[in-house]
Amino acid sequence: MIKVNSLINLLKKNNSDFFSGVPDSVLKELSVSLQYKDKKNHIIATNEGSAVSLGIGHYLSTKKVPCIYMQNSGLSNALNPLISIAHKRVYSIPLILIIGWRGSPRIKDEPQHNVKGEITENILKLLNIKYTILRSNKDLNKFDEQIKMAKKKSSIVACLIEQGTLTNIKKEDKKKDFYNLNKEVFLKTLLLTLKKNVKIISSTGFNSRELMYLRNKFKIINGEDFYMVGGMGHTTSVALGYSLSSKNDVICIDGDGSLLMHLGSIKTAGTFANKNFKYILLNNNSHNSVGNQSTYANNINFEKFSKSLGFKKFYTIKNEFNLKKKIKTFLSEKKLSFLEIKISNSKIKKLPRPSDLIKIKKIFMK
Ligand SMILES: Cc1ncc(C[n+]2csc(CCOP(=O)(O)OP(=O)(O)O)c2C)c(N)n1
């Protein structure tokens, strides 16, 4: 185990004090600690490519090497600027990557993480990025040497961190809900309001897991779900692609972190979606499932936003008053509509995880 402060101090000793990244459960201690202590020098980015690019900009203006953190699933989002801008044979920009290693061969994980976990080291090797697997304080020394070398050679260096490695010295504050409407109440009411042939496509994080939990708990059979266990930020596009060739109503249930990760896809929906595409944003203003870090979505005016992107109607719900009626009104709307739910964080303990993915796909496609 490694205290998160030992890692942060090592980076700062190397004159790296600018941090950007996308939150991850493995690196929760790091991002939460930075959010409280390094507010000025820490930017929570909407996707990993942006985080790398923010770091590139920081280097260009300060000559200091930035630290970019991400889950290994986000490494693919980061590849474009890593390869086409920062790579040794392009602009040779030094960067320190801190990568949460879900699905490492040592640790049992979900299918989508196992696939990425197995190839993560090879991706780094393909990019010629030197890396250290950080498991104990001893490994910090090796990483320190690699950082010094990367600075000298103006190259990229990385560390891989597995679940449970980082520890926090202080218990983190429990962050309060930003909004009050109970998420379980909303999702249960939505499921109970569905017509028979409705399809739901839901985003990664707690949203899909809660839907699955509630369906099982209350034995709700109307509608069918497809859970986006990975591909964060692509829920809108999958739902749009499905809806364009379907006669059924398709409900896209998205999180605010997920929406912001690939924001452009909602413009594509606003331009191309038919009225069978129903977009629901569960806005809790946080990355609830990976440590409650802020998404800063609270100050977006989603009515102006969605209407300027092509949605014809906007609805918002923030409490339980007339909940069922409001959901019905939205679902029966004949024009392309966007529904923002100002919602609490999840309150359900021990949420299940979708595991038999091929079965879920087959049932969904029936
Ligand atoms: C590409 C990628 N980057 C990061 C993650 C880690 N991750 C999983 S869920 C999540 C937060 C999603 O936020 P939101 O959509 O608001 O849903 P909530 O967690 O609040 O339910 C993140 C960052 C991921 N799965 N994939």
PDBQT file of the ligand as one rigid body, heavy atoms in Angstrom, charges set to zero:
ROOT
HETATM    1  C1  LIG A 401     -13.334   6.285 -20.349  1.00  0.00    +0.000 C 
HETATM    2  C2  LIG A 401     -13.629   6.149 -18.904  1.00  0.00    +0.000 A 
HETATM    3  N1  LIG A 401     -13.107   7.034 -18.049  1.00  0.00    +0.000 NA
HETATM    4  C3  LIG A 401     -13.363   6.933 -16.714  1.00  0.00    +0.000 A 
HETATM    5  C4  LIG A 401     -14.148   5.930 -16.232  1.00  0.00    +0.000 A 
HETATM    6  C5  LIG A 401     -14.397   5.780 -14.758  1.00  0.00    +0.000 C 
HETATM    7  N2  LIG A 401     -15.777   6.100 -14.410  1.00  0.00    +0.000 N 
HETATM    8  C6  LIG A 401     -16.721   5.142 -14.239  1.00  0.00    +0.000 A 
HETATM    9  S1  LIG A 401     -18.198   5.768 -13.821  1.00  0.00    +0.000 SA
HETATM   10  C7  LIG A 401     -17.602   7.333 -13.851  1.00  0.00    +0.000 A 
HETATM   11  C8  LIG A 401     -18.463   8.511 -13.462  1.00  0.00    +0.000 C 
HETATM   12  C9  LIG A 401     -19.664   8.644 -14.288  1.00  0.00    +0.000 C 
HETATM   13  O1  LIG A 401     -20.310   9.829 -13.882  1.00  0.00    +0.000 OA
HETATM   14  P1  LIG A 401     -21.849  10.011 -14.173  1.00  0.00    +0.000 P 
HETATM   15  O2  LIG A 401     -22.128   9.713 -15.586  1.00  0.00    +0.000 OA
HETATM   16  O3  LIG A 401     -22.232  11.365 -13.670  1.00  0.00    +0.000 OA
HETATM   17  O4  LIG A 401     -22.566   8.868 -13.324  1.00  0.00    +0.000 OA
HETATM   18  P2  LIG A 401     -22.567   8.633 -11.714  1.00  0.00    +0.000 P 
HETATM   19  O5  LIG A 401     -21.221   8.081 -11.370  1.00  0.00    +0.000 OA
HETATM   20  O6  LIG A 401     -22.829   9.942 -11.051  1.00  0.00    +0.000 OA
HETATM   21  O7  LIG A 401     -23.640   7.605 -11.504  1.00  0.00    +0.000 OA
HETATM   22  C10 LIG A 401     -16.259   7.363 -14.201  1.00  0.00    +0.000 A 
HETATM   23  C11 LIG A 401     -15.449   8.597 -14.324  1.00  0.00    +0.000 C 
HETATM   24  C12 LIG A 401     -14.674   5.025 -17.173  1.00  0.00    +0.000 A 
HETATM   25  N3  LIG A 401     -15.469   4.014 -16.822  1.00  0.00    +0.000 N 
HETATM   26  N4  LIG A 401     -14.391   5.142 -18.480  1.00  0.00    +0.000 NA
ENDROOT
TORSDOF 0
